Amino acid sequence: MAQRPNFKELPIKPSGIIWEDDFVDAEHEQRLLSLFTKELEWPDRPGRISLHYGYTFDYKTFDIDPEIPYKEFPEWLQPLIPPTETRPPDQVCLQYYPPGAGIPPHVDAHAPYDQLYALSLGAPAMMQFRRGEERVEVDLMPRSMMQMTGDSRLHWTHGIKKRKNDTLPDGTIRPRADRWSITYRWLRGGSRRNGVEKEKRSVKALAEKAIGESQGA
Ligand SMILES: O=C(O)CCC(=O)C(=O)O
């Protein structure tokens, strides 16, 4: 497992938020945003929209959807895979949040998935963690990678409020702007579908190559 000296737990409640600033540099981020806006085909509807890679999650069964073929990770995604896990993720979701969009409070405790990471790109947004009456805001700064573990992952909800501005701790009002996130999920106990193993091996080989290159850089 690759060591990331800058991957540190935030000294806040909820515990278990592991964080790395500048997981990608600003130039790399600009290339990604240009690709997202000019080359990818997005669902044509307002609000938060998503593209899935790897397995597709079925929100009815809370499991992977066996009807949707495994979608290989595109080349641009390879260097963005968290190098701290022993194998590449099984499901990756690229989401676009136009200004004012959010995601309702939820816990990613779906049985099939184990690890959860999220990379933020574009404009910052405040994420709110909630447990009972407790509320904690975490500023999702662009280019940061966050891993949710322990309490933050299982015992607090997290969400992004639908609003046009965020209020910072010092009272500053910060307008929302275009934001993208990439979330990464790993199936518990590894891949479960026959027939995709060959594809998955090639994904693993590519990911390992990317990790090797990023370590050598
Ligand atoms: O956009 C994000 O940073 C987080 C998204 C999220 O909470 C999720 O996909 O479960």
The ligand as an SDF file (V2000), in Angstrom:
LIG
                    3D

 10  9  0  0  0  0  0  0  0  0999 V2000
  -19.4730   15.4650   -3.9480 O   0  0  0  0  0  0  0  0  0  0  0  0
  -18.8710   15.0000   -2.9940 C   0  0  0  0  0  0  0  0  0  0  0  0
  -17.7740   15.4430   -2.6400 O   0  0  0  0  0  0  0  0  0  0  0  0
  -19.4420   13.8830   -2.1660 C   0  0  0  0  0  0  0  0  0  0  0  0
  -20.4770   13.0860   -2.8640 C   0  0  0  0  0  0  0  0  0  0  0  0
  -21.1160   12.0750   -1.9760 C   0  0  0  0  0  0  0  0  0  0  0  0
  -21.3380   12.3080   -0.8160 O   0  0  0  0  0  0  0  0  0  0  0  0
  -21.4850   10.7740   -2.5160 C   0  0  0  0  0  0  0  0  0  0  0  0
  -21.3890   10.5730   -3.7370 O   0  0  0  0  0  0  0  0  0  0  0  0
  -21.8810    9.9010   -1.7100 O   0  0  0  0  0  0  0  0  0  0  0  0
  1  2  2  0
  2  3  1  0
  2  4  1  0
  4  5  1  0
  5  6  1  0
  6  7  2  0
  6  8  1  0
  8  9  2  0
  8 10  1  0
M  END
$$$$
